[in-house]
Amino acid sequence: MTKHRIYTMSFAKVYPLYVAKAEKKDRTKAEVDKIIRWLTGYSPQKLNGQIKKQVDFETFFAEAPKLNPSRALIKGVVCGVRVEEVEEPLMREIRYLDKLIDELARGKAMEKILRQ
């Protein structure tokens, strides 16, 4: 079975799109980084390292230090797909990240985005 195209896409190529989406709505790169670190457990240095190495999404999530257990609280629709119903684990992680970035761009408070 062939992998979904997003799995082999470089995280470093998509990351600036996340930042641009947030900045277009007066949010910051720091907030994007905070969301990614909350979801994956990467330190700022390790996150930057993954971006510099241009790892693909599969590697990015496989090497994540500690996926946040509260990520299961992320609900809703992104790109027409209900994230809590995505069965494939890697695709679900990617959709979680997409949903969090969408919430940031929509102006949701960081405490709510990070499920605190």
Secondary structure, 3 states (H helix, E strand, C coil): CCCCHHHHCEHHHHHHHHHHHHHHCCCCHHHHHHHHHHHHCCCHHHHHHHHHHCCEHHHHHHCCCCCCHHHHHCCCEECCEEHHHCCCHHHHHHHHHHHHHHHHHCCCCHHHHCCC
